[in-house]
Amino acid sequence: MSELHRDVLIIGAGVAGASVAKELRHLGFEGSILLLGRELDAPYERPPGTKDYLAGKTSRDDATWLHPDWCEEHDVELRLRTSVMKVDTDAKVAKLQGGDEVSYEHVVFATGANVRRLRLDGTDLEGLHYIRALRNADSIRAELEQVEQVVTIGGSYIGCEVAATLTGLGKKVTVLMQEDHPMQNGMGETVGRYVRSVLESKGITILGGQEVDHLEGDDERVERVVTKDGSTIDAQLVVIGVGAVPDVMTAKGAGLELGESGGIVVDAHLRASADGVWAAGDCAEFASELYGKQLRIEHQDVAIEHGRTVARNIVGKDEPFSFVPYFWSDLSDWFSLQYLGNAAGGYDEELIRGSLDDGAFSVWYLKDDVLVAALSIGRNEDLIDARRLIATKASGDALKTALPDLSTDLAAL
Ligand SMILES: Cc1cc2nc3c(=O)[nH]c(=O)nc-3n(C[C@H](O)[C@H](O)[C@H](O)COP(=O)(O)OP(=O)(O)OC[C@H]3O[C@@H](n4cnc5c(N)ncnc54)[C@H](O)[C@@H]3O)c2cc1C
C-alpha cells in the first residue's frame, strides 16, 4: 500500500474522464493527473458496440478514444483494471482497490452508467446479452454461428441498432417493446412510425405494446421469449436494451447529493456538493442553463463536452456547460439519425420540414412555442441552423411558419 498525491484524480476512464485529462493538457495544465478506470481497455467509444464493431467492420483499436501512448507522452497516468473504492471528500483522499490511497486537489467523478437489468424468470439462461462494453459485442459475435433468430427487448436506439446490424449479418430479428413504435420515446410518434416502416421493410418484425413475462429454454440456452399476453417468439439469442442507470456507487459512499434521475447533482459549472468535486458524463445530473432544470443525458458528445468544461473550470475559467446536446444513431447503412437539443422533458408541437416519403426530413420540437430540439434524417444541413436556434431559444409564429416551409432559408431566421 502506498500514499500518493495527484492534483487531479479522475474516477472512470470512459470518454468523459478521458476528455478531462485531454483538455487539461491542451490548456497547458502542468499538475499531476491520475486517470483511473476499472475496465481492461483504454478509454474507448461505446457507440460502435451496436454498429460497425458488432458488424465486424471495425476493430477495437478504431474505437479507442485516448491511446495509452498519448497518456505517456502527455504525462497522464492511466491506471486500468483499478476501481476507486472510497472517497473521503473532507480529507480529499481516495482509497483504491489494492489499498493505495491518493490525496487530491480535484476529483472528477466520471463513472458513467450501467445497463438496467431485467429481473425475470429465465434471464440467467445462456444466449442473453446486454451491451455496454465492446467486450459484450464480442460475446454476441462469438455466438452468432449457432443463432438464426434474435429478439431485442427494448425499442430504443440500442435495440434498433442491434436489430439492424444483426439483420445485416443474416439473422431473423424481432424487436419487442412496451411502446408502440421503435425510437418513439423522446423522438415522438412521427419518427417512431418512420423507423418502424424502415425496419419492417428490411424484414424485421416489430412487436409494439408488448411486455416480456419470462424467457424459456429447453436446456441451458434460451429458446424463446414469452410475453405477458402469452405469445412466444423463438430466439436463440436475446439482446436486452432497456436503459441504463447512472453508476453512483462511489459517489453515494462519498455522501454526494444525488438527483431525481439518480445522477450526481452538479451545478451549471459541473461542481458537485463537496469542495473540489466535479462530475461529468452519464453519471452527472447537471443544471442546464439552456433548459432551466437538472438534466442527465447519456450521449457520447455530451460526456466529452462535460469533460472539457470540467477541465476548463479546474484551470479557473469559470464557465457554465453551454453545449447543445447532440446524439446520433446509425441503423446499418439504411439511415442515420442526428438529434440536437432535448425534448425528453416534453414538447407540445412537432413541425416537419422535408419529406418522410423521400427519407429526407427534419423534425422540430417545440414546448410552449420555444424550440427545444430538432432531429434530422437525411437533412443534416438543417442542423447547423437548428443548433443556433435551440441555443438562442428561438420562438414565435414566424419561426413556426418558416420551419416547415422548404422555401425559407433557415440561416435567415
Ligand atoms: C452500446 C452503446 C451504444 C451507444 N451509442 C451511442 C450513439 O450512437 N450516440 C451517442 O451519442 N451515444 C451513444 N451511447 C452513449 C455513450 O456511449 C455514453 O453516453 C458515453 O459512453 C458516456 O461516457 P462516460 O465516460 O460518461 O461513461 P462510461 O463510458 O460508462 O465510462 C465510465 C467508466 O467509469 C468506470 N467506473 C465506474 N465506477 C468506477 C470506479 N469506482 N472506479 C474506477 N472506474 C469506475 C466504468 O467502469 C466505466 O469504464 C452508446 C452507449 C452504448 C452502451
The ligand as an SDF file (V2000), in Angstrom:
LIG
                    3D

 53 58  0  0  0  0  0  0  0  0999 V2000
  -23.8240    0.1920  -26.9860 C   0  0  0  0  0  0  0  0  0  0  0  0
  -23.9000    1.6780  -26.8440 C   0  0  0  0  0  0  0  0  0  0  0  0
  -24.1110    2.4680  -27.9710 C   0  0  0  0  0  0  0  0  0  0  0  0
  -24.1560    3.8480  -27.8560 C   0  0  0  0  0  0  0  0  0  0  0  0
  -24.3700    4.5920  -28.9720 N   0  0  0  0  0  0  0  0  0  0  0  0
  -24.3960    5.9410  -28.8800 C   0  0  0  0  0  0  0  0  0  0  0  0
  -24.5710    6.7500  -30.0330 C   0  0  0  0  0  0  0  0  0  0  0  0
  -24.7470    6.2420  -31.1390 O   0  0  0  0  0  0  0  0  0  0  0  0
  -24.5240    8.0870  -29.8900 N   0  0  0  0  0  0  0  0  0  0  0  0
  -24.3210    8.6880  -28.6720 C   0  0  0  0  0  0  0  0  0  0  0  0
  -24.2930    9.9110  -28.5830 O   0  0  0  0  0  0  0  0  0  0  0  0
  -24.1670    7.9400  -27.5520 N   0  0  0  0  0  0  0  0  0  0  0  0
  -24.2010    6.6030  -27.6280 C   0  0  0  0  0  0  0  0  0  0  0  0
  -24.0250    5.8550  -26.4890 N   0  0  0  0  0  0  0  0  0  0  0  0
  -23.8740    6.5170  -25.1950 C   0  0  0  0  0  0  0  0  0  0  0  0
  -22.4210    6.8820  -24.9280 C   0  0  0  0  0  0  0  0  0  0  0  0
  -21.6070    5.7900  -25.2270 O   0  0  0  0  0  0  0  0  0  0  0  0
  -22.2730    7.2900  -23.4640 C   0  0  0  0  0  0  0  0  0  0  0  0
  -23.0170    8.4720  -23.2840 O   0  0  0  0  0  0  0  0  0  0  0  0
  -20.8180    7.5170  -23.0870 C   0  0  0  0  0  0  0  0  0  0  0  0
  -20.0990    6.3220  -23.1640 O   0  0  0  0  0  0  0  0  0  0  0  0
  -20.7110    8.0580  -21.6590 C   0  0  0  0  0  0  0  0  0  0  0  0
  -19.3710    8.1760  -21.3220 O   0  0  0  0  0  0  0  0  0  0  0  0
  -18.9250    8.2610  -19.7880 P   0  0  0  0  0  0  0  0  0  0  0  0
  -17.4500    8.4450  -19.8290 O   0  0  0  0  0  0  0  0  0  0  0  0
  -19.7660    9.2330  -19.0720 O   0  0  0  0  0  0  0  0  0  0  0  0
  -19.2990    6.8600  -19.1530 O   0  0  0  0  0  0  0  0  0  0  0  0
  -18.7600    5.3890  -19.4330 P   0  0  0  0  0  0  0  0  0  0  0  0
  -18.4280    5.2290  -20.8720 O   0  0  0  0  0  0  0  0  0  0  0  0
  -19.7650    4.4750  -18.8300 O   0  0  0  0  0  0  0  0  0  0  0  0
  -17.4010    5.3170  -18.6170 O   0  0  0  0  0  0  0  0  0  0  0  0
  -17.3670    5.2910  -17.2190 C   0  0  0  0  0  0  0  0  0  0  0  0
  -16.2600    4.3920  -16.7720 C   0  0  0  0  0  0  0  0  0  0  0  0
  -16.0760    4.5450  -15.3670 O   0  0  0  0  0  0  0  0  0  0  0  0
  -15.7740    3.2700  -14.8030 C   0  0  0  0  0  0  0  0  0  0  0  0
  -16.0200    3.3290  -13.3640 N   0  0  0  0  0  0  0  0  0  0  0  0
  -17.2210    3.4500  -12.7100 C   0  0  0  0  0  0  0  0  0  0  0  0
  -17.0270    3.4800  -11.3760 N   0  0  0  0  0  0  0  0  0  0  0  0
  -15.7020    3.3740  -11.1710 C   0  0  0  0  0  0  0  0  0  0  0  0
  -14.8810    3.3120  -10.0060 C   0  0  0  0  0  0  0  0  0  0  0  0
  -15.3970    3.4070   -8.7880 N   0  0  0  0  0  0  0  0  0  0  0  0
  -13.5390    3.1440  -10.1690 N   0  0  0  0  0  0  0  0  0  0  0  0
  -12.9950    3.0530  -11.4110 C   0  0  0  0  0  0  0  0  0  0  0  0
  -13.7190    3.1130  -12.5430 N   0  0  0  0  0  0  0  0  0  0  0  0
  -15.0510    3.2690  -12.4300 C   0  0  0  0  0  0  0  0  0  0  0  0
  -16.6860    2.3570  -15.5710 C   0  0  0  0  0  0  0  0  0  0  0  0
  -16.2520    1.0150  -15.4700 O   0  0  0  0  0  0  0  0  0  0  0  0
  -16.5470    2.9140  -16.9970 C   0  0  0  0  0  0  0  0  0  0  0  0
  -15.4720    2.3330  -17.6710 O   0  0  0  0  0  0  0  0  0  0  0  0
  -23.9880    4.4570  -26.5850 C   0  0  0  0  0  0  0  0  0  0  0  0
  -23.8100    3.6550  -25.4500 C   0  0  0  0  0  0  0  0  0  0  0  0
  -23.7690    2.2910  -25.5720 C   0  0  0  0  0  0  0  0  0  0  0  0
  -23.5740    1.4400  -24.3370 C   0  0  0  0  0  0  0  0  0  0  0  0
  1  2  1  0
  2  3  1  0
  2 52  2  0
  3  4  2  0
  4  5  1  0
  4 50  1  0
  5  6  2  0
  6  7  1  0
  6 13  1  0
  7  8  2  0
  7  9  1  0
  9 10  1  0
 10 11  2  0
 10 12  1  0
 12 13  2  0
 13 14  1  0
 14 15  1  0
 14 50  1  0
 15 16  1  0
 16 17  1  0
 16 18  1  0
 18 19  1  0
 18 20  1  0
 20 21  1  0
 20 22  1  0
 22 23  1  0
 23 24  1  0
 24 25  2  0
 24 26  1  0
 24 27  1  0
 27 28  1  0
 28 29  2  0
 28 30  1  0
 28 31  1  0
 31 32  1  0
 32 33  1  0
 33 34  1  0
 33 48  1  0
 34 35  1  0
 35 36  1  0
 35 46  1  0
 36 37  1  0
 36 45  1  0
 37 38  2  0
 38 39  1  0
 39 40  1  0
 39 45  2  0
 40 41  1  0
 40 42  2  0
 42 43  1  0
 43 44  2  0
 44 45  1  0
 46 47  1  0
 46 48  1  0
 48 49  1  0
 50 51  2  0
 51 52  1  0
 52 53  1  0
M  END
$$$$
